[in-house]
Amino acid sequence: MEASWLVSAFTGLAFLVIIISNIIRYRRPKQNLPPGPTPRPIIGNLNLLAGSIFNPTPITPLSQGELMQPKFGSYPVLVASSPEMAKQFLKTHDTVFASRPAHNFSDVTWAPYGSHWRQARKIYLTEIFCSKRLDSYEYIRIEERHNFLYSFRSSSEWLRTPQRDAKPPRRKPHRQGE
């Protein structure tokens, strides 16, 4: 008696979930999206990338047409597989695709395309990325390169030694003029 009550409750709950999901699906407006492979629930279409060990024959954009919309995780990605479509994205409709969704628009990298972005880009190009300013920071790049190569070399020496419990040796940073 108790088992029949549980079965009927479970069946009723499953039926209710199916009805609610169908109502939600049909209330959403249909979007005119480009074709793409059917995504998996969490990973999307990451398993279809070329060279994947799980799928030796991935779906190429050419089999879907000039436009394809796979999902990388939960993010939709638009792929143009022909030079004409790439020209449409990069030249004709560049202002539409230049904006990036973000919450903090103070940085030029993540700001949407507009007057703020154009003004910030102009300041960056004339003040920060000018050749005189880049030449003045050359010693920092040299110092960082020396530090990286030294830490890389010392960590590889540490891996070759039998005592791996000790930490790798530290070195003072290289200064210009020493």
Secondary structure, 3 states (H helix, E strand, C coil): CHHHHHHHHHHHHHHHHHHHHHHHHHHCCCCCCCCCCCCECCCECHHHCCCCCCCCCCCCHHHHCCEECCEECCEECCEECCHHHHHHHHHHCHHHHCCCCCCCCCCCCCCCCCHHHHHHHHHHHHHHCCHHHHHHCHHHHHHHHHHHHHHHHHHHHHHHCCCCCCCCCCCCCCCCCC
